[in-house]
Amino acid sequence: MTAVIDDAVAEYEHKKFWEEMRAAVERTQREDPEGWADYLAETAVFDRAAPDGLEPEDWSSHLPPKEHDADNTR
């Protein structure tokens, strides 16, 4: 029973974190377009980084499932 409750709490915290993250990103885009543009400029450097040779199928299994994935187990 404890494991079920622990899993439910972890799932809720995970969902809540991403909801708050999405809201913060949307708020920044809306209320601070200059700051958002600065952020995009700063992170663009990663788009030009040298590839590591791994194809998406090699590493995508390590990413958390997306909320809209049909086989989402979270």
Secondary structure, DSSP 8 states (H G I E B T S, - for coil): -HHHHHHHHHHHHHHHHHHHHHHHHHHHHHH-HHHHHHHHHHHHHHHTS---S--HHHHGGGS---TT-TT---
